[in-house]
Amino acid sequence: MGERLWIKPLVVFLMSIGFALFARLADGVHIGDVLPDVSSDSIETLLQILSASMLVIATFAVASMVAAYSAASATATPRSFPLIIADDASQNALSTFIGAFIFSSVALVAIKNGYYEESGRFVLFVLTLILFAVVILTFVGWVDSIARLGRLGSTVKKAEAAANEALEVRRKAPNFGAAVARERSDPGHSVYSDAIGYVQRVDIPELQAHAEQAKVRILLASLPGTFAAPGRALAFVATTADRKEEFDAGPIRSAFTIGPDRTFDEDPRFGLIVLSEIASRALSPAVNDPGTAIDVIGSFVRLFTTWCQPVQDGESENTEVLYPLVEVPELSLDDMLDDAFRAIARDGAGNIEVVLRLQKAFQALATLDNSALRAGAKRQARLAEARAEAALEAPEDIALLRGATRFANVES
């Protein structure tokens, strides 16, 4: 819901109407004798200024946000658009401006029709002054935010944060609380999708409930991020040998949310791919920005270092198998490394600065206390070395490359 631009403005819209009518309640407590009398004309003037200016500022805010969205898609990657549109600062600013416009309009109509008495006018005056202060502070903070929104560095940080959040969820619950998938010669009956698109979410509790009711065991074949097509199974259903009746695949299909695009929430590999696309575009001859690719490599080192951290006691929400009748495969570390580094190693093969930074990143990952990551980092280092040797021309650069990749050829 955070990616829907209309959610927060709608909430503030309803709150604004409530606050405008709330001031009327002060007339029922008979405190007018102790409150100063505020004339209707002064309040109307403030509300008219607020109403006229907020609509202009809201329009300006939308135009600035659209320009930032276009810049993010053009300079980074179109897949980063959901991250930019979910920016809290921009949504809060737009909601505040629209809410102030609605509040002033409703309050102005009410006061012109004699809706408020002396106490109500004073409360409305105070609310209007508070709203003025909120609008000014929001505008000042938003100007600083909009100056960065859509910039390449800001987009890289947002993509890294989204990838890190998804990786943290999977690190703490690698199987979503289900059982670990086991290799089987016959996994069971295949369940295929009726829709074509990407798996965005899998409702594991729903699969567990159906497995209990149907007395079957379900093996997940498509994790979030998998492209669902008619020939690719979503899941396999293992039934008992003495079962005669056909199982119902409908509830299993309904547990899979399939859409046209990949999402960041439950798909850690998508965050890695988006970062890799940003680096790959930066390395294109038209952009020629190796510094951005080097920054992305640093992001990958941080992400994989976090991924390989052991889960501390009490940190994991799913320390036990909550859904034993559902089996979920874990993410492949080799696939994640390919998602992150393959495009950079290919597109940056002719740039010695990028090549050396890649090798330093692989060496840093190989020193971590994780045998799978160590083997994967060395494999990536050798692949990057092969690509770079084919692209580099200067003997000095090739010598630097071979010196940097010496660690990958040492058995450990």
N, C-alpha and C positions, 0 to 999 in steps of 0.2 A: 504493500500500500504506500510505502514511502516514495515509490517511483511515480505515483499519481499526483500530478501537479494541482489538482482541484481539491484534494482532501483537506489540507489545512485551511485554505481560504473558505471552504464551506463551513468548517467548525467555527472559525472566527466570525463568519457572517451571522451564524445563529447566536453566538455570544454577544455580538454587537447589538442586535435587536433586543436581547435580554437586558443588557446594561442600560440601553436607552429607556426601556420601560421600568427598570428597577428604581430609577429615581423617583417615580410616582409613589412608591411605598413610603417615602419619608413624610409625605403629607398625612399619612394615617397615624403617626406617632406624636403629633402635636408638639414639635420642638421648634416651631417657627419663631417663638418669642426669644429664644436664646441664639438664633442664627441671624447673621446679617441679611438684609433684603437685597437680593441681586435682581436688577431689572431685566426684563425679557429682552430688551433691545441689545444689551451687552452680550448676552448669551447667543442671540441670533447672529450677531456680527461674528463671533468666534466660530460658530457652527458653519456659517456661510464660507468663511475663509478656509476652514477645514474641508468642507465638502468640495469646494472648487479646486483646491490644490491637490487633494488626495487622488482624484481621478486622473489628473495629469501625471502625478508621480507614479501611480500604478501602471499607466500606459507606458511611461518611460522605463519602468522596471521590467515589464514584459519584453519590450524591445531590446533592452540590454541583455536579458537572459537568453533570448533567441539568438542574438549575436554571439554570445558565449557558447551556446550549444553548437552553432555552426562552426565556430573556431575549433572547438574540441574535436569535432568529427573530421575537420579538414587537416589539422596538424597532428592529431594522435591516431585515432582509429574510430570508425563508426560504432564499434562495439563498446566504446567507453561512454556512449550517450546516456545510458541509464544511470551511470554514476554521477554525471553532471546534473541531470535533471532532479536527482534525489538530494541535491545540496541543501542542507538544512537552513543555512543563512539566507539563501535566496528565497526559499519557500516561506520562511518566517517573515522576511521583509515584505514580500508580496501579500501575505495574509494580513499583516499589520496595516498596510496601505488600503487594502480593500475593506478591512474591518472598520478603519477610521472613516472611510467614505460612507459606508452603510450606517454607522452609528450617527454621524452628523446629519445624514439625510433623514433618518427616522426621527431623531430628536428635534430637528428643525420643523418637520411637519407637526409633531406633537405639541411643541411650544407655541406655534402659530395658531393652533386650535384650542389653546387654553387647557391643555391636558395637565399641566403642572401648577401647583400652588406655590406659596412662598418657600416652604421647606424643600419641595421637589426641585424648584429652580436652583436653590443653593447646591443641592446634591448633584444636579446636572452640571452646574458650573464647575464643581470640583472634578467630576469625572472628565469633563472636557479638557481641563488643565492637565490632568494626569495623562490623557490621551495625547495631548500636544507633546508632552515630555517624552512619552514612549515613541512617538513617531520620529521626533528629532534624533533620539539616541539610536533608534533602529536604522534610520537613514544614514547616519554617520558610520555606523558599523557595517552597513550593507555596501556602502561605497568602497570601503577597504576590501570587502569580500569579492565584489563584482570585478574589481581590478585584477584579481587572481583567477576568478572563475573562467574556465576554458583555456587557461594557459597550460602549456605542455607540462611544466613541472608540477603544477597542481593536479593535472590529470594523472600523471604517473603516481603521485602520492595516494590519490583516491583509489586507483587500481590496485596498488600494493596493499592498501588497507582492506579493500574488499577481498582480495585473495587471502590475506592473512586471517581475516575473520572466518572464511570458509575452511581454511586449513586447520584453524584452531578447533572448530566444531568436529571435524573428522579425526583430528589427532586424539581428542578426548573420547570420541565415540566412533571408532573406525568402521564399525558394522551397524551403526544406528541402533545399538542395543539388541541386534539380532545375533544369531549363531554365525560362526565363521563358515564360509562356504567350503565344502570338501569336494575333491575331485571324484567324479563318478563316471563309470563307463557308459551308464544309461541314466542321464539326469531326469528322465521322465517325459511327460507330455509337454509339448511346447505351447506357449500362449503368445499370440501375435497381436500387434496393435491394429486397431481399426483406423487410426489417424497416422499421418506422416508428419514428423517434426522431431524436436528434441525433448527428451525426458527432462522435465524441470523439477519434479518432486515425486517421491515415492512414499505413500502412506503405509509405513511398516505395521503400525497397530491394526490397520484395517486388514492387511494381509494375514496377520496372526489370527484375528478373529475369524476370518473365512477359513483358514487352515484348521482351526479347532472345530468349526462347525462341519466342515466337509471331511474331516479326518484324513488330511493330506499333509504333505510337506512341500514347501515352496522354496525354490532356489532362484534368487534374483539373478537375471542375466543382463539387465540393462541398468546401469547406475545413472544418476542424474548427469546429463551432458551427452548421453548416448543418442545417436540419431536413430529414431524409431522408423522402420520401414516394413513393408509387408513381409519381407523374407527374413527379418531379424527378430528373434524371440525376445519378449520382455521378461519372461520367467519360464521356469520349468516346474511342473507339478509332479511329484512322486506319489503314487498311490500304492496301496497294499496289493499284494498279488491276488488276494481273493475278492477284490472289489469288482463288481460286475457293472454297476451303473456308470454313466458318463458324468464327469465332473462339470460344474458350471464355471466357465472362464470369465463370465461377465464381471463378477465382483473383483477378480484379479486385475482385469483391464482398468476398472474404475479407480483402482488405487494408484495408477500412474497418471500424473498430470503431464500432458504433452502439449507443447506450444511451438510456434514457428522459430523462436529464438532461444538461445541458451541464457541462463541466468546465473548470477554470482552466488546466490544464497547457499545452495547445497552442491555446487559444482566447483570445487577448488581448481580443477584443471582449466576452467574457463578464465579465471583470473590470471593464471600463468600465460595463457594464450594471448590475452589482451595486452599484457605487458610485452610479450614477445613481438606482437604486431607493431606496437609503438616503436620498439627498438628497430625493427626491420624497416619501417617507413623512414625512420631517421637516417638509416644507412643507405637509402636509395640515392642515386646520383642527383636527382632533382633537389633533394633536401641537404644531403651531405652534412649530417650532424652527428658525428661519432660520440660527442659528449653525452647526448641523451642515451645512446646505446650503452655507454659505460655506466651511467646512472642506473639503468634498468638491470644491468648485471649485478650491481650492488644490491638492488632490491631482491633479486633471486637468491643471493647468498644469505640475506637476512631471513627470507621465507623458508628456505630449506633448513637453515640452522634451527629455526623455531619448530619446524615440522619434526625434526629428529630429537627434540628434547623429550626426555621420559615424562610420562604423566605422573604427577605427584599424588600422594594419598589425599583424597577428598577433592581433587581437582576434576576428576571425571564424574560426569552425571550418570553414566551407564557402566558401572564397574561390574555388573552382573548381566547375564543374558536375560533380557526381559521378554524376548519373543523367540522362544526356542524352536518353533516350527517354521521359522523363516531363516534362510541362509543368505548372507550378503557377502560378496567378495570384497576384499580390501583394495584400495587404490594401488596401482602399480607405480612404484617409485621410478622405474625406468621410463614409463610413459610420461610421467610428470617432468622428468629431466629432458626428455625429447621435446615436450611442449615448450619448455622454457628456453632451451639453448640451441635447438637445431636451426631455427631460422637465423639467429644471430651469427652462428658459426658459418652458415652458408653466405649470408649477405655481407658479413664483415670479414670474409676470408682474405680480402686484398688490403685490409687496413691493419697495419702492424700494431697500432695502439689498441684497437679492439681485440685483436688476437691475443696480445699479451695479457690484457685485463681478463679475458676469458680463462686463460690458463691459470692466472693467479686465483680466480674464483674457484676453479676446479681443485686446485691445490688446497685452498682453504677448506673446501667441503670434504676433501679426502682425509683431512686431519681430524675430523670429528669422530667421536666414538660410536660409529654406526657402520657395520660391515657392508650393508647393502648400499648405503650412500657412498661409501668409499669406492666400491667396485663400479658403481654407476658414474661417479665423477671421473674416474680414470678412463672409463670407456668413452665418455664424452670428450675428454681431453685428447684421446687418440683420434677420434673422428674429426675434431676441430683442427688437429695438427695436419691430418691428411688433406683437408680442404684448403688450409692455408698454404701448404707447400705447393699445391697446384696453382694457387693464385698469386703468391708473392714472386717478385722477380729479382729483387736485390739480394745478393748472397749474404750481406750483413743481416738483413731481416730474417732470412731463413736460419741463420746461426742463432739469432736471439730466440726464435721460435723453438728450435731444438733444445736449447738450454732451458727454456721455461717448461717444456713438456717432459723433461727427464724423469720427473717423479712418477709419471703415468706408466713408465715401463719398468718400474721397480716392483718386484713382488713383495707383498706384505702379508 
